[in-house]
């Protein structure tokens, strides 16, 4: 797989959500990392969906 700079990489929220959920379901340090990360990911996706449907930037 060729290396891509961060400027050329795209973020897939679905893949990020799935990875964070796996960490959240783990134990120890992985769980401590995954749970808050998953909460942030869910909030960002929810906010973007609200904006997409309403144009409300205060969501």
PQR file with spaces between the fields and no chain letter, atoms N, CA, C, O and H, PARSE charges and radii, in Angstrom:
ATOM       1  N    UNK     1       0.844   -1.172    0.000 -0.4000 1.5000
ATOM       2  CA   UNK     1       0.000    0.000    0.000 -0.0000 2.0000
ATOM       3  C    UNK     1       0.894    1.241    0.000  0.5500 1.7000
ATOM       4  O    UNK     1       1.781    1.359    0.845 -0.5500 1.4000
ATOM       5  N    UNK     2       0.676    2.154   -0.924 -0.4000 1.5000
ATOM       6  CA   UNK     2       1.506    3.355   -0.977 -0.0000 2.0000
ATOM       7  C    UNK     2       1.198    4.288    0.182  0.5500 1.7000
ATOM       8  O    UNK     2       0.073    4.344    0.678 -0.5500 1.4000
ATOM       9  H    UNK     2      -0.045    2.059   -1.611  0.4000 1.0000
ATOM      10  N    UNK     3       2.201    5.003    0.593 -0.4000 1.5000
ATOM      11  CA   UNK     3       2.041    5.957    1.687 -0.0000 2.0000
ATOM      12  C    UNK     3       1.395    7.235    1.161  0.5500 1.7000
ATOM      13  O    UNK     3       1.815    7.765    0.133 -0.5500 1.4000
ATOM      14  H    UNK     3       3.115    4.958    0.190  0.4000 1.0000
ATOM      15  N    UNK     4       0.381    7.730    1.859 -0.4000 1.5000
ATOM      16  CA   UNK     4      -0.261    8.986    1.506 -0.0000 2.0000
ATOM      17  C    UNK     4      -0.006    9.992    2.616  0.5500 1.7000
ATOM      18  O    UNK     4      -0.042    9.648    3.797 -0.5500 1.4000
ATOM      19  H    UNK     4       0.039    7.299    2.695  0.4000 1.0000
ATOM      20  N    UNK     5       0.251   11.226    2.236 -0.4000 1.5000
ATOM      21  CA   UNK     5       0.411   12.259    3.244 -0.0000 2.0000
ATOM      22  C    UNK     5      -0.939   12.525    3.901  0.5500 1.7000
ATOM      23  O    UNK     5      -1.985   12.234    3.320 -0.5500 1.4000
ATOM      24  H    UNK     5       0.280   11.506    1.277  0.4000 1.0000
ATOM      25  N    UNK     6      -0.917   13.078    5.113 -0.4000 1.5000
ATOM      26  CA   UNK     6      -2.166   13.362    5.815 -0.0000 2.0000
ATOM      27  C    UNK     6      -3.055   14.318    5.031  0.5500 1.7000
ATOM      28  O    UNK     6      -4.278   14.253    5.149 -0.5500 1.4000
ATOM      29  H    UNK     6      -0.068   13.315    5.586  0.4000 1.0000
ATOM      30  N    UNK     7      -2.467   15.198    4.237 -0.4000 1.5000
ATOM      31  CA   UNK     7      -3.255   16.136    3.437 -0.0000 2.0000
ATOM      32  C    UNK     7      -4.071   15.414    2.367  0.5500 1.7000
ATOM      33  O    UNK     7      -5.105   15.926    1.937 -0.5500 1.4000
ATOM      34  H    UNK     7      -1.473   15.250    4.141  0.4000 1.0000
ATOM      35  N    UNK     8      -3.633   14.245    1.933 -0.4000 1.5000
ATOM      36  CA   UNK     8      -4.323   13.516    0.869 -0.0000 2.0000
ATOM      37  C    UNK     8      -5.241   12.417    1.396  0.5500 1.7000
ATOM      38  O    UNK     8      -5.988   11.819    0.623 -0.5500 1.4000
ATOM      39  H    UNK     8      -2.793   13.828    2.282  0.4000 1.0000
ATOM      40  N    UNK     9      -5.198   12.144    2.688 -0.4000 1.5000
ATOM      41  CA   UNK     9      -6.042   11.091    3.277 -0.0000 2.0000
ATOM      42  C    UNK     9      -7.441   11.620    3.549  0.5500 1.7000
ATOM      43  O    UNK     9      -7.625   12.782    3.912 -0.5500 1.4000
ATOM      44  H    UNK     9      -4.591   12.630    3.317  0.4000 1.0000
ATOM      45  N    UNK    10      -8.404   10.763    3.369 -0.4000 1.5000
ATOM      46  CA   UNK    10      -9.788   11.099    3.708 -0.0000 2.0000
ATOM      47  C    UNK    10     -10.164   10.340    4.970  0.5500 1.7000
ATOM      48  O    UNK    10      -9.641    9.262    5.253 -0.5500 1.4000
ATOM      49  H    UNK    10      -8.256    9.819    3.075  0.4000 1.0000
ATOM      50  N    UNK    11     -11.070   10.923    5.708 -0.4000 1.5000
ATOM      51  CA   UNK    11     -11.526   10.297    6.935 -0.0000 2.0000
ATOM      52  C    UNK    11     -12.897    9.687    6.705  0.5500 1.7000
ATOM      53  O    UNK    11     -13.821   10.367    6.259 -0.5500 1.4000
ATOM      54  H    UNK    11     -11.495   11.798    5.479  0.4000 1.0000
ATOM      55  N    UNK    12     -13.022    8.425    7.004 -0.4000 1.5000
ATOM      56  CA   UNK    12     -14.309    7.745    6.907 -0.0000 2.0000
ATOM      57  C    UNK    12     -14.833    7.582    8.325  0.5500 1.7000
ATOM      58  O    UNK    12     -14.275    6.819    9.114 -0.5500 1.4000
ATOM      59  H    UNK    12     -12.271    7.873    7.366  0.4000 1.0000
ATOM      60  N    UNK    13     -15.911    8.303    8.651 -0.4000 1.5000
ATOM      61  CA   UNK    13     -16.448    8.258   10.002 -0.0000 2.0000
ATOM      62  C    UNK    13     -16.957    6.867   10.348  0.5500 1.7000
ATOM      63  O    UNK    13     -16.909    6.472   11.513 -0.5500 1.4000
ATOM      64  H    UNK    13     -16.363    8.923    8.011  0.4000 1.0000
ATOM      65  N    UNK    14     -17.437    6.121    9.374 -0.4000 1.5000
ATOM      66  CA   UNK    14     -17.900    4.762    9.635 -0.0000 2.0000
ATOM      67  C    UNK    14     -16.771    3.859   10.100  0.5500 1.7000
ATOM      68  O    UNK    14     -16.935    3.093   11.050 -0.5500 1.4000
ATOM      69  H    UNK    14     -17.475    6.442    8.428  0.4000 1.0000
ATOM      70  N    UNK    15     -15.616    3.945    9.428 -0.4000 1.5000
ATOM      71  CA   UNK    15     -14.468    3.139    9.828 -0.0000 2.0000
ATOM      72  C    UNK    15     -13.937    3.592   11.190  0.5500 1.7000
ATOM      73  O    UNK    15     -13.577    2.766   12.029 -0.5500 1.4000
ATOM      74  H    UNK    15     -15.483    4.567    8.656  0.4000 1.0000
ATOM      75  N    UNK    16     -13.892    4.900   11.401 -0.4000 1.5000
ATOM      76  CA   UNK    16     -13.428    5.414   12.686 -0.0000 2.0000
ATOM      77  C    UNK    16     -14.362    4.965   13.805  0.5500 1.7000
ATOM      78  O    UNK    16     -13.902    4.538   14.863 -0.5500 1.4000
ATOM      79  H    UNK    16     -14.185    5.571   10.720  0.4000 1.0000
ATOM      80  N    UNK    17     -15.656    5.056   13.580 -0.4000 1.5000
ATOM      81  CA   UNK    17     -16.643    4.632   14.571 -0.0000 2.0000
ATOM      82  C    UNK    17     -16.487    3.148   14.904  0.5500 1.7000
ATOM      83  O    UNK    17     -16.516    2.770   16.075 -0.5500 1.4000
ATOM      84  H    UNK    17     -16.030    5.403   12.720  0.4000 1.0000
ATOM      85  N    UNK    18     -16.325    2.324   13.903 -0.4000 1.5000
ATOM      86  CA   UNK    18     -16.174    0.876   14.114 -0.0000 2.0000
ATOM      87  C    UNK    18     -14.898    0.566   14.911  0.5500 1.7000
ATOM      88  O    UNK    18     -14.905   -0.282   15.803 -0.5500 1.4000
ATOM      89  H    UNK    18     -16.301    2.631   12.952  0.4000 1.0000
ATOM      90  N    UNK    19     -13.820    1.254   14.581 -0.4000 1.5000
ATOM      91  CA   UNK    19     -12.563    1.039   15.308 -0.0000 2.0000
ATOM      92  C    UNK    19     -12.659    1.484   16.758  0.5500 1.7000
ATOM      93  O    UNK    19     -12.184    0.791   17.658 -0.5500 1.4000
ATOM      94  H    UNK    19     -13.814    1.943   13.856  0.4000 1.0000
ATOM      95  N    UNK    20     -13.273    2.639   16.987 -0.4000 1.5000
ATOM      96  CA   UNK    20     -13.426    3.127   18.353 -0.0000 2.0000
ATOM      97  C    UNK    20     -14.366    2.240   19.156  0.5500 1.7000
ATOM      98  O    UNK    20     -14.146    2.020   20.347 -0.5500 1.4000
ATOM      99  H    UNK    20     -13.660    3.202   16.256  0.4000 1.0000
ATOM     100  N    UNK    21     -15.417    1.726   18.509 -0.4000 1.5000
ATOM     101  CA   UNK    21     -16.338    0.815   19.194 -0.0000 2.0000
ATOM     102  C    UNK    21     -15.611   -0.457   19.621  0.5500 1.7000
ATOM     103  O    UNK    21     -15.873   -0.984   20.703 -0.5500 1.4000
ATOM     104  H    UNK    21     -15.596    1.905   17.541  0.4000 1.0000
ATOM     105  N    UNK    22     -14.718   -0.946   18.800 -0.4000 1.5000
ATOM     106  CA   UNK    22     -13.936   -2.138   19.154 -0.0000 2.0000
ATOM     107  C    UNK    22     -13.060   -1.845   20.366  0.5500 1.7000
ATOM     108  O    UNK    22     -12.948   -2.676   21.267 -0.5500 1.4000
ATOM     109  H    UNK    22     -14.506   -0.518   17.921  0.4000 1.0000
ATOM     110  N    UNK    23     -12.443   -0.673   20.392 -0.4000 1.5000
ATOM     111  CA   UNK    23     -11.627   -0.294   21.555 -0.0000 2.0000
ATOM     112  C    UNK    23     -12.506   -0.163   22.793  0.5500 1.7000
ATOM     113  O    UNK    23     -12.127   -0.629   23.868 -0.5500 1.4000
ATOM     114  H    UNK    23     -12.534    0.002   19.660  0.4000 1.0000
ATOM     115  N    UNK    24     -13.673    0.463   22.660 -0.4000 1.5000
ATOM     116  CA   UNK    24     -14.577    0.662   23.790 -0.0000 2.0000
ATOM     117  C    UNK    24     -15.053   -0.669   24.374  0.5500 1.7000
ATOM     118  O    UNK    24     -15.336   -0.755   25.569 -0.5500 1.4000
ATOM     119  H    UNK    24     -13.981    0.841   21.787  0.4000 1.0000
ATOM     120  N    UNK    25     -15.142   -1.694   23.547 -0.4000 1.5000
ATOM     121  CA   UNK    25     -15.571   -3.009   24.011 -0.0000 2.0000
ATOM     122  C    UNK    25     -14.425   -3.822   24.606  0.5500 1.7000
ATOM     123  O    UNK    25     -14.635   -4.938   25.083 -0.5500 1.4000
ATOM     124  H    UNK    25     -14.912   -1.624   22.576  0.4000 1.0000
ATOM     125  N    UNK    26     -13.216   -3.267   24.578 -0.4000 1.5000
ATOM     126  CA   UNK    26     -12.049   -3.961   25.111 -0.0000 2.0000
ATOM     127  C    UNK    26     -11.885   -3.656   26.601  0.5500 1.7000
ATOM     128  O    UNK    26     -12.801   -3.147   27.246 -0.5500 1.4000
ATOM     129  H    UNK    26     -13.046   -2.361   24.191  0.4000 1.0000
ATOM     130  N    UNK    27     -10.727   -3.969   27.126 -0.4000 1.5000
ATOM     131  CA   UNK    27     -10.431   -3.755   28.542 -0.0000 2.0000
ATOM     132  C    UNK    27      -9.271   -2.780   28.702  0.5500 1.7000
ATOM     133  O    UNK    27      -8.511   -2.545   27.763 -0.5500 1.4000
ATOM     134  H    UNK    27      -9.982   -4.382   26.602  0.4000 1.0000
ATOM     135  N    UNK    28      -9.146   -2.228   29.876 -0.4000 1.5000
ATOM     136  CA   UNK    28      -7.989   -1.427   30.242 -0.0000 2.0000
ATOM     137  C    UNK    28      -7.836   -0.155   29.436  0.5500 1.7000
ATOM     138  O    UNK    28      -8.788    0.596   29.227 -0.5500 1.4000
ATOM     139  H    UNK    28      -9.764   -2.419   30.638  0.4000 1.0000
ATOM     140  N    UNK    29      -6.604    0.064   28.988 -0.4000 1.5000
ATOM     141  CA   UNK    29      -6.254    1.297   28.293 -0.0000 2.0000
ATOM     142  C    UNK    29      -7.052    1.451   27.008  0.5500 1.7000
ATOM     143  O    UNK    29      -7.459    2.562   26.667 -0.5500 1.4000
ATOM     144  H    UNK    29      -5.830   -0.547   29.158  0.4000 1.0000
ATOM     145  N    UNK    30      -7.282    0.364   26.292 -0.4000 1.5000
ATOM     146  CA   UNK    30      -8.057    0.449   25.053 -0.0000 2.0000
ATOM     147  C    UNK    30      -9.464    0.958   25.327  0.5500 1.7000
ATOM     148  O    UNK    30      -9.991    1.765   24.561 -0.5500 1.4000
ATOM     149  H    UNK    30      -6.952   -0.539   26.569  0.4000 1.0000
ATOM     150  N    UNK    31     -10.078    0.496   26.411 -0.4000 1.5000
ATOM     151  CA   UNK    31     -11.422    0.932   26.776 -0.0000 2.0000
ATOM     152  C    UNK    31     -11.410    2.418   27.146  0.5500 1.7000
ATOM     153  O    UNK    31     -12.302    3.166   26.747 -0.5500 1.4000
ATOM     154  H    UNK    31      -9.650   -0.160   27.033  0.4000 1.0000
ATOM     155  N    UNK    32     -10.404    2.841   27.905 -0.4000 1.5000
ATOM     156  CA   UNK    32     -10.289    4.249   28.306 -0.0000 2.0000
ATOM     157  C    UNK    32     -10.097    5.156   27.098  0.5500 1.7000
ATOM     158  O    UNK    32     -10.516    6.314   27.122 -0.5500 1.4000
ATOM     159  H    UNK    32      -9.679    2.233   28.230  0.4000 1.0000
ATOM     160  N    UNK    33      -9.475    4.651   26.051 -0.4000 1.5000
ATOM     161  CA   UNK    33      -9.298    5.397   24.805 -0.0000 2.0000
ATOM     162  C    UNK    33     -10.564    5.353   23.954  0.5500 1.7000
ATOM     163  O    UNK    33     -10.977    6.369   23.395 -0.5500 1.4000
ATOM     164  H    UNK    33      -9.135    3.711   26.031  0.4000 1.0000
ATOM     165  N    UNK    34     -11.174    4.181   23.858 -0.4000 1.5000
ATOM     166  CA   UNK    34     -12.283    3.975   22.937 -0.0000 2.0000
ATOM     167  C    UNK    34     -13.584    4.639   23.341  0.5500 1.7000
ATOM     168  O    UNK    34     -14.285    5.195   22.496 -0.5500 1.4000
ATOM     169  H    UNK    34     -10.839    3.355   24.312  0.4000 1.0000
ATOM     170  N    UNK    35     -13.918    4.589   24.633 -0.4000 1.5000
ATOM     171  CA   UNK    35     -15.212    5.134   25.061 -0.0000 2.0000
ATOM     172  C    UNK    35     -15.346    6.633   24.790  0.5500 1.7000
ATOM     173  O    UNK    35     -16.322    7.037   24.157 -0.5500 1.4000
ATOM     174  H    UNK    35     -13.348    4.137   25.319  0.4000 1.0000
ATOM     175  N    UNK    36     -14.409    7.476   25.241 -0.4000 1.5000
ATOM     176  CA   UNK    36     -14.568    8.907   24.938 -0.0000 2.0000
ATOM     177  C    UNK    36     -14.414    9.205   23.451  0.5500 1.7000
ATOM     178  O    UNK    36     -15.082   10.096   22.926 -0.5500 1.4000
ATOM     179  H    UNK    36     -13.617    7.148   25.755  0.4000 1.0000
ATOM     180  N    UNK    37     -13.544    8.471   22.773 -0.4000 1.5000
ATOM     181  CA   UNK    37     -13.388    8.667   21.334 -0.0000 2.0000
ATOM     182  C    UNK    37     -14.658    8.348   20.582  0.5500 1.7000
ATOM     183  O    UNK    37     -15.026    9.045   19.636 -0.5500 1.4000
ATOM     184  H    UNK    37     -13.002    7.748   23.200  0.4000 1.0000
ATOM     185  N    UNK    38     -15.325    7.296   21.003 -0.4000 1.5000
ATOM     186  CA   UNK    38     -16.592    6.908   20.381 -0.0000 2.0000
ATOM     187  C    UNK    38     -17.657    7.965   20.633  0.5500 1.7000
ATOM     188  O    UNK    38     -18.452    8.263   19.741 -0.5500 1.4000
ATOM     189  H    UNK    38     -15.027    6.730   21.772  0.4000 1.0000
ATOM     190  N    UNK    39     -17.687    8.532   21.825 -0.4000 1.5000
ATOM     191  CA   UNK    39     -18.649    9.595   22.130 -0.0000 2.0000
ATOM     192  C    UNK    39     -18.432   10.810   21.227  0.5500 1.7000
ATOM     193  O    UNK    39     -19.391   11.404   20.734 -0.5500 1.4000
ATOM     194  H    UNK    39     -17.042    8.290   22.549  0.4000 1.0000
ATOM     195  N    UNK    40     -17.170   11.173   21.016 -0.4000 1.5000
ATOM     196  CA   UNK    40     -16.858   12.308   20.135 -0.0000 2.0000
ATOM     197  C    UNK    40     -17.284   11.996   18.708  0.5500 1.7000
ATOM     198  O    UNK    40     -17.892   12.833   18.042 -0.5500 1.4000
ATOM     199  H    UNK    40     -16.391   10.690   21.416  0.4000 1.0000
ATOM     200  N    UNK    41     -16.968   10.795   18.238 -0.4000 1.5000
ATOM     201  CA   UNK    41     -17.312   10.402   16.867 -0.0000 2.0000
ATOM     202  C    UNK    41     -18.822   10.439   16.660  0.5500 1.7000
ATOM     203  O    UNK    41     -19.293   10.958   15.648 -0.5500 1.4000
ATOM     204  H    UNK    41     -16.474   10.114   18.779  0.4000 1.0000
ATOM     205  N    UNK    42     -19.577    9.900   17.599 -0.4000 1.5000
ATOM     206  CA   UNK    42     -21.042    9.890   17.488 -0.0000 2.0000
ATOM     207  C    UNK    42     -21.567   11.321   17.447  0.5500 1.7000
ATOM     208  O    UNK    42     -22.455   11.632   16.653 -0.5500 1.4000
ATOM     209  H    UNK    42     -19.194    9.479   18.421  0.4000 1.0000
ATOM     210  N    UNK    43     -21.030   12.185   18.288 -0.4000 1.5000
ATOM     211  CA   UNK    43     -21.487   13.585   18.338 -0.0000 2.0000
ATOM     212  C    UNK    43     -21.172   14.317   17.023  0.5500 1.7000
ATOM     213  O    UNK    43     -22.000   15.079   16.525 -0.5500 1.4000
ATOM     214  H    UNK    43     -20.308   11.932   18.932  0.4000 1.0000
ATOM     215  N    UNK    44     -19.992   14.088   16.469 -0.4000 1.5000
ATOM     216  CA   UNK    44     -19.622   14.745   15.214 -0.0000 2.0000
ATOM     217  C    UNK    44     -20.521   14.282   14.078  0.5500 1.7000
ATOM     218  O    UNK    44     -20.983   15.102   13.286 -0.5500 1.4000
ATOM     219  H    UNK    44     -19.319   13.469   16.873  0.4000 1.0000
ATOM     220  N    UNK    45     -20.773   12.991   13.986 -0.4000 1.5000
ATOM     221  CA   UNK    45     -21.630   12.467   12.920 -0.0000 2.0000
ATOM     222  C    UNK    45     -23.050   13.005   13.087  0.5500 1.7000
ATOM     223  O    UNK    45     -23.671   13.412   12.105 -0.5500 1.4000
ATOM     224  H    UNK    45     -20.397   12.324   14.629  0.4000 1.0000
ATOM     225  N    UNK    46     -23.575   13.015   14.315 -0.4000 1.5000
ATOM     226  CA   UNK    46     -24.917   13.537   14.573 -0.0000 2.0000
ATOM     227  C    UNK    46     -25.006   15.013   14.190  0.5500 1.7000
ATOM     228  O    UNK    46     -25.965   15.435   13.544 -0.5500 1.4000
ATOM     229  H    UNK    46     -23.071   12.685   15.113  0.4000 1.0000
ATOM     230  N    UNK    47     -24.007   15.793   14.589 -0.4000 1.5000
ATOM     231  CA   UNK    47     -24.003   17.220   14.281 -0.0000 2.0000
ATOM     232  C    UNK    47     -23.952   17.460   12.780  0.5500 1.7000
ATOM     233  O    UNK    47     -24.647   18.339   12.272 -0.5500 1.4000
ATOM     234  H    UNK    47     -23.228   15.451   15.114  0.4000 1.0000
ATOM     235  N    UNK    48     -23.139   16.690   12.064 -0.4000 1.5000
ATOM     236  CA   UNK    48     -23.054   16.875   10.609 -0.0000 2.0000
ATOM     237  C    UNK    48     -24.367   16.509    9.924  0.5500 1.7000
ATOM     238  O    UNK    48     -24.750   17.139    8.939 -0.5500 1.4000
ATOM     239  H    UNK    48     -22.574   15.975   12.476  0.4000 1.0000
ATOM     240  N    UNK    49     -25.060   15.488   10.443 -0.4000 1.5000
ATOM     241  CA   UNK    49     -26.353   15.110    9.864 -0.0000 2.0000
ATOM     242  C    UNK    49     -27.400   16.191   10.116  0.5500 1.7000
ATOM     243  O    UNK    49     -28.200   16.490    9.230 -0.5500 1.4000
ATOM     244  H    UNK    49     -24.749   14.976   11.243  0.4000 1.0000
ATOM     245  N    UNK    50     -27.405   16.780   11.308 -0.4000 1.5000
ATOM     246  CA   UNK    50     -28.335   17.871   11.609 -0.0000 2.0000
ATOM     247  C    UNK    50     -28.065   19.040   10.674  0.5500 1.7000
ATOM     248  O    UNK    50     -28.993   19.614   10.105 -0.5500 1.4000
ATOM     249  H    UNK    50     -26.755   16.538   12.028  0.4000 1.0000
ATOM     250  N    UNK    51     -26.795   19.391   10.517 -0.4000 1.5000
ATOM     251  CA   UNK    51     -26.442   20.505    9.629 -0.0000 2.0000
ATOM     252  C    UNK    51     -26.847   20.217    8.195  0.5500 1.7000
ATOM     253  O    UNK    51     -27.368   21.092    7.503 -0.5500 1.4000
ATOM     254  H    UNK    51     -26.041   18.925   10.979  0.4000 1.0000
ATOM     255  N    UNK    52     -26.607   18.988    7.747 -0.4000 1.5000
ATOM     256  CA   UNK    52     -26.938   18.615    6.365 -0.0000 2.0000
ATOM     257  C    UNK    52     -28.434   18.779    6.100  0.5500 1.7000
ATOM     258  O    UNK    52     -28.829   19.204    5.014 -0.5500 1.4000
ATOM     259  H    UNK    52     -26.184   18.277    8.309  0.4000 1.0000
ATOM     260  N    UNK    53     -29.270   18.445    7.091 -0.4000 1.5000
ATOM     261  CA   UNK    53     -30.713   18.497    6.886 -0.0000 2.0000
ATOM     262  C    UNK    53     -31.327   19.858    7.187  0.5500 1.7000
ATOM     263  O    UNK    53     -32.365   20.205    6.625 -0.5500 1.4000
ATOM     264  H    UNK    53     -28.949   18.100    7.974  0.4000 1.0000
ATOM     265  N    UNK    54     -30.692   20.637    8.073 -0.4000 1.5000
ATOM     266  CA   UNK    54     -31.311   21.891    8.505 -0.0000 2.0000
ATOM     267  C    UNK    54     -30.497   23.140    8.181  0.5500 1.7000
ATOM     268  O    UNK    54     -31.042   24.242    8.125 -0.5500 1.4000
ATOM     269  H    UNK    54     -29.848   20.355    8.529  0.4000 1.0000
ATOM     270  N    UNK    55     -29.210   22.970    7.971 -0.4000 1.5000
ATOM     271  CA   UNK    55     -28.343   24.132    7.767 -0.0000 2.0000
ATOM     272  C    UNK    55     -28.031   24.856    9.064  0.5500 1.7000
ATOM     273  O    UNK    55     -27.403   25.914    9.045 -0.5500 1.4000
ATOM     274  H    UNK    55     -28.768   22.074    8.017  0.4000 1.0000
ATOM     275  N    UNK    56     -28.470   24.292   10.210 -0.4000 1.5000
ATOM     276  CA   UNK    56     -28.269   24.903   11.524 -0.0000 2.0000
ATOM     277  C    UNK    56     -26.854   24.643   12.001  0.5500 1.7000
ATOM     278  O    UNK    56     -26.482   23.499   12.264 -0.5500 1.4000
ATOM     279  H    UNK    56     -28.980   23.432   10.226  0.4000 1.0000
ATOM     280  N    UNK    57     -26.065   25.700   12.113 -0.4000 1.5000
ATOM     281  CA   UNK    57     -24.682   25.551   12.556 -0.0000 2.0000
ATOM     282  C    UNK    57     -24.546   25.552   14.067  0.5500 1.7000
ATOM     283  O    UNK    57     -23.443   25.370   14.584 -0.5500 1.4000
ATOM     284  H    UNK    57     -26.367   26.629   11.899  0.4000 1.0000
ATOM     285  N    UNK    58     -25.625   25.749   14.776 -0.4000 1.5000
ATOM     286  CA   UNK    58     -25.564   25.774   16.232 -0.0000 2.0000
ATOM     287  C    UNK    58     -25.888   24.449   16.875  0.5500 1.7000
ATOM     288  O    UNK    58     -26.064   24.383   18.091 -0.5500 1.4000
ATOM     289  H    UNK    58     -26.520   25.897   14.356  0.4000 1.0000
ATOM     290  N    UNK    59     -25.970   23.397   16.093 -0.4000 1.5000
ATOM     291  CA   UNK    59     -26.362   22.088   16.627 -0.0000 2.0000
ATOM     292  C    UNK    59     -25.391   21.543   17.632  0.5500 1.7000
ATOM     293  O    UNK    59     -25.598   20.451   18.160 -0.5500 1.4000
ATOM     294  H    UNK    59     -25.826   23.451   15.105  0.4000 1.0000
